Amino acid sequence: MSSQHAIDEGYNDEDVLNHSVGHRSTELPPGLNSAQECEELAFQLLASLPRARLATIQRRLAPLLQFDVVGSLPAEVSLQIFSHLPFPALLTCGLVSRRWSILANDQTLWKRLCDARGWEWRHPSGFSAFTSASAARDTWNDSDDEGMGDSDEEADAEEVADTLMSELEAAKAKLTLMHAELDSGLASMSFSSFSPMVSTSINNISRASIFPPPNHSNSSSTSTLRPRAIARHSAPSLLASIGPGTPPKPNHKILHQTHVKLQRRILTSSYRLSALQTRGASNHNSHTNTIYCLQLYTYPSGIQVLFTGSRDKTVREWNLSTGTVERVISGVHLSSVLSICAHNGLLATAGSDRKVVVWDLDQLRVVKVISDHEESVLCVRFDDARLVSCSKDRTVRTYLFPDLAPQFVLRAHRAAVNAVSISDTLIVSGSGDRSIRLWDAKTGNLLRTFENHHSRGIASIDFKPPYVLSGSSDQHLRLFDITTLQGWSTSPEYESNPEHAGSQASPLPSSFVPAFQSVNVNTSLDGFSTILGPAYQNVAFGQPGQAVMCRTCGNSGLIPLGGNGRPNHVHRNMLHRDLVRSVAFGDDFVLSGSYDLSIKIWDRKTGALVADLSGGHTGRIFCIGFDRTKIVSCGEDQRICIWDFAHGIDTSFIEL
């Protein structure tokens, strides 16, 4: 049978070509006895041709010299090979050939990459930027921060002062607290005299005291008071948002590239700054005093809102699509709202009037008023099982859903408990006594105490098991793993002051964490250098250096040592210069907001400074929150700032 009839019908056209080429290559021209003689003759012929003709022959020979191993394999095998490549390599492979382009753009590959990062596709839900407020510097005079309690030294001094206060001084204090400018007067009143006012206020609440609720057509009425989602920190990741109309088919390559573009903008501080409100805003629905707390929230209908709590005794709900106030929640708190936590149709608020109030957002009613704390309630959080609050009275209290019945009173801190965070089984609390304490949420037992976790009182914490992030009045952040006691700190104290390690006793066995164990530090940003290039590795820390571990709490610092054994001077200038009032966890970054009017973004794994945001506030920053497209912040200057990293990018399919 001739070669023309011996071709397997299972081959495609390319296989026929390759087979034919291979078959011809085995036949020698007449008069030539070996392949070497053919090669010599071909070379002589080519050498006799003009250069232009050689170029033409080279192009004709190129297909005969190339063999696509990957492209010749079955598609499922080729895809398996491509599945081991990082996304920059996939993009490069897509430029090789048409065959490779089809393989490299396969949605299963990009979905796997997105799933590995937790990036999900959602149906569009629009977010429109609003008009930026004037950038003119506002003046501010308020100096009180009701949302943070005293440190242990301040608390001890206060106790002594209370015992020595004369009747005249007590009278002056009472008159001061009655002043109209101070909303915390009721916090110092007798709690027994305050209690009757609670039931009276609740009974008198009517829809007239609260603005009409927004029309969330897809939100179902709350049939149970038991929440279904977890709210961990000031601004947890947003809930799923589904827009109207037929959902588009997911394109995971676009999803991945959009996330990478957003990360690039964060790394390069490319954002658009705008404000929901400023001091003296003409909008009659705006806050009229200091804003202490905020939290992002998305209704089941896909409408994203921002809740803010203020010294004006109200909570306001802002529609982020329009930049307007949807409703004002008031009528229960009789002084400053210091903390809020919202999800799944429920809102918990805590204030300097010693109360925690739980609201049903859908039915517009008060679910529960808790009045157990003896002083201002500084932080409130809740999850599927329980609500947790902490106070200036140095206690942490827990309550069980669905009835919010009292569970535990956790007493161990020696100063005000400024912040609390929770997971399914653990509670973490941070105090002015400089310690972080880890509690068993189911039994109330104290599991661990991290004494002198900072050199001054702890102002803020966030908890994403097994990691705890804290900010302090010592102007620094610390992040550590509670299971391994490894982590990083922005403080140079643990390198320049060895006495810190042995100055306090640790509850952990001395053999568990060797004093000042040396830790190698690598400041590469987990693949982000592939986005911006190798130069980015030196943005915050310079070359990789040595860090030290504190025996007291087991954390290791990441400040590189200079030639004289002291921290890098350039990096020192990038640190916060005042109390770190708010911290929050992200997937790749952690955020901090400070009294120094700045917001800083840090690499979560290494502690490298990623971005330094300033110019939005003219007063101390009290609270920050963020999702994958923006950062929100509020503070003493009555400003609510939006730092939008998604300007000009379609992010309607991004799960925030």
VENLIN-V468929 format. One record per backbone hydrogen bond with DSSP energy under -1.0 kcal/mol. NH is the residue of the N-H (numbers start at 1). CO is the residue of the C=O. E is the energy in kcal/mol with one decimal. If there is no record, write none. Layout:
NH_CO_E + NH_CO_E
//
This chain:
5_2_-1.3 + 11_8_-1.6 + 16_12_-1.9 + 17_13_-2.2 + 18_14_-2.7 + 19_15_-2.6 + 20_16_-2.8 + 21_17_-2.8 + 22_18_-2.4 + 23_19_-2.2 + 24_20_-2.4 + 25_21_-1.8 + 26_23_-1.1 + 27_24_-1.6 + 32_29_-1.7 + 38_34_-1.6 + 39_35_-2.4 + 40_36_-2.2 + 41_37_-2.2 + 42_38_-2.6 + 43_39_-2.2 + 44_40_-2.1 + 45_41_-2.2 + 46_42_-2.6 + 47_43_-2.7 + 49_46_-1.5 + 54_50_-1.7 + 55_51_-1.7 + 56_52_-1.4 + 57_53_-2.3 + 58_54_-2.4 + 59_55_-1.9 + 60_56_-1.7 + 61_57_-2.1 + 62_58_-1.6 + 65_61_-1.2 + 66_62_-1.0 + 69_67_-1.1 + 72_68_-1.5 + 73_70_-1.2 + 78_74_-2.4 + 79_75_-2.7 + 80_76_-1.4 + 81_77_-1.9 + 82_78_-2.5 + 83_79_-1.7 + 84_81_-1.4 + 85_82_-1.9 + 90_86_-1.8 + 91_87_-2.1 + 92_88_-1.8 + 93_89_-2.6 + 94_90_-1.7 + 95_92_-1.8 + 96_93_-1.6 + 101_97_-2.4 + 102_98_-2.0 + 103_99_-1.9 + 104_100_-3.3 + 105_101_-1.5 + 106_103_-1.5 + 110_106_-1.3 + 111_107_-2.7 + 112_108_-1.6 + 113_109_-1.7 + 114_110_-2.4 + 115_111_-2.9 + 116_112_-1.9 + 119_114_-2.7 + 122_653_-1.8 + 148_145_-1.3 + 152_432_-1.8 + 155_151_-2.7 + 156_152_-2.4 + 157_153_-2.1 + 158_154_-2.1 + 159_155_-2.1 + 160_156_-1.9 + 161_157_-2.3 + 162_158_-2.3 + 163_159_-1.6 + 164_160_-1.1 + 170_166_-2.3 + 171_167_-2.0 + 172_168_-2.1 + 173_169_-2.4 + 174_170_-2.1 + 175_171_-2.2 + 176_172_-2.3 + 177_173_-2.3 + 178_174_-1.1 + 179_176_-1.4 + 182_179_-1.5 + 187_184_-1.1 + 188_185_-1.5 + 189_186_-1.0 + 195_191_-1.8 + 197_194_-1.2 + 198_195_-1.5 + 200_196_-1.6 + 201_197_-2.4 + 202_198_-2.3 + 203_199_-2.4 + 204_200_-1.4 + 205_202_-1.3 + 209_206_-1.7 + 211_328_-1.3 + 216_214_-1.3 + 217_215_-1.0 + 219_216_-1.7 + 231_382_-1.2 + 255_251_-2.1 + 256_252_-2.4 + 257_253_-2.6 + 258_254_-2.4 + 259_255_-1.9 + 260_256_-2.3 + 261_257_-2.1 + 262_258_-2.2 + 263_259_-2.4 + 264_260_-2.3 + 265_261_-2.0 + 266_262_-1.9 + 267_263_-2.6 + 268_264_-1.6 + 269_266_-1.1 + 270_265_-2.8 + 272_644_-2.4 + 274_642_-2.1 + 276_640_-2.8 + 281_278_-1.7 + 286_283_-1.7 + 291_635_-2.0 + 292_309_-1.7 + 293_309_-1.6 + 295_307_-2.0 + 297_305_-2.4 + 299_303_-2.5 + 302_299_-2.4 + 305_297_-3.5 + 306_318_-2.0 + 307_295_-2.7 + 308_316_-2.0 + 309_293_-2.4 + 310_314_-1.8 + 311_290_-3.1 + 313_310_-1.2 + 315_329_-2.3 + 316_308_-2.4 + 317_327_-2.4 + 318_306_-2.9 + 319_324_-3.0 + 320_304_-2.0 + 323_319_-2.8 + 326_317_-3.7 + 327_317_-1.0 + 329_315_-3.6 + 337_310_-2.6 + 338_350_-2.4 + 339_350_-1.7 + 341_348_-2.1 + 343_346_-2.1 + 346_343_-2.0 + 347_359_-2.2 + 348_341_-3.2 + 349_357_-2.9 + 350_339_-2.5 + 351_355_-1.8 + 352_336_-2.1 + 354_351_-1.2 + 356_370_-2.4 + 357_349_-2.9 + 358_368_-2.9 + 359_347_-3.6 + 360_365_-3.0 + 361_345_-2.7 + 364_360_-1.1 + 365_360_-1.3 + 367_358_-3.0 + 368_358_-1.5 + 370_356_-3.4 + 377_351_-2.4 + 378_390_-1.6 + 379_390_-1.3 + 381_388_-2.5 + 383_386_-2.3 + 387_399_-2.8 + 388_381_-3.5 + 389_397_-2.5 + 390_379_-2.0 + 391_395_-1.5 + 392_376_-2.2 + 394_391_-1.2 + 396_410_-1.7 + 397_389_-2.7 + 398_408_-2.2 + 399_387_-2.5 + 400_405_-2.4 + 401_385_-2.5 + 404_400_-2.0 + 405_400_-1.3 + 407_398_-3.1 + 410_396_-3.8 + 417_391_-2.4 + 418_430_-1.1 + 419_430_-1.7 + 421_428_-2.4 + 423_426_-2.4 + 427_439_-2.0 + 428_421_-3.0 + 429_437_-2.2 + 430_419_-2.5 + 431_435_-1.7 + 432_416_-2.5 + 434_431_-1.3 + 436_450_-1.4 + 437_429_-2.3 + 438_448_-2.7 + 439_427_-3.1 + 440_445_-2.9 + 441_425_-2.6 + 444_440_-2.9 + 447_438_-3.0 + 448_438_-1.5 + 450_436_-3.1 + 453_434_-1.9 + 454_434_-1.0 + 458_431_-2.7 + 459_471_-2.0 + 460_471_-1.9 + 462_469_-2.3 + 464_467_-2.6 + 467_464_-2.6 + 468_480_-2.4 + 469_462_-2.9 + 470_478_-2.4 + 471_460_-2.7 + 472_476_-1.4 + 473_457_-2.5 + 475_472_-1.4 + 478_470_-1.9 + 479_488_-2.8 + 480_468_-1.9 + 481_486_-2.7 + 482_466_-2.9 + 485_481_-3.0 + 488_479_-2.4 + 490_477_-2.1 + 495_492_-1.8 + 496_492_-2.2 + 497_493_-2.0 + 500_497_-1.9 + 501_498_-1.2 + 512_509_-1.9 + 516_549_-1.1 + 517_514_-1.2 + 519_547_-1.9 + 521_545_-1.6 + 528_525_-2.1 + 530_527_-1.2 + 531_528_-1.3 + 532_528_-1.8 + 533_529_-2.5 + 536_533_-1.5 + 537_534_-1.5 + 538_535_-1.6 + 539_536_-2.2 + 547_519_-2.0 + 550_555_-3.2 + 554_550_-2.4 + 557_548_-1.8 + 558_489_-1.5 + 562_566_-3.6 + 565_562_-1.8 + 568_560_-1.2 + 572_568_-2.0 + 573_569_-1.4 + 574_571_-1.7 + 575_572_-1.3 + 580_472_-2.3 + 581_593_-1.2 + 582_593_-1.8 + 584_591_-1.8 + 586_589_-1.6 + 590_602_-2.2 + 591_584_-2.5 + 592_600_-1.9 + 593_582_-2.8 + 594_598_-1.8 + 595_579_-2.5 + 597_594_-1.2 + 599_613_-2.7 + 600_592_-2.4 + 601_611_-2.8 + 602_590_-2.9 + 603_608_-3.2 + 604_588_-2.5 + 607_603_-2.4 + 610_601_-3.2 + 611_601_-1.6 + 613_599_-3.5 + 621_594_-1.4 + 622_634_-2.1 + 623_634_-1.5 + 625_632_-2.3 + 627_630_-2.1 + 631_643_-1.7 + 632_625_-3.1 + 633_641_-1.8 + 634_623_-2.0 + 636_620_-2.7 + 638_635_-1.4 + 640_277_-1.7 + 641_633_-2.2 + 642_274_-3.0 + 643_631_-3.2 + 644_272_-2.6 + 645_629_-2.5 + 649_646_-2.3 + 654_651_-1.8 + 655_120_-1.2
//
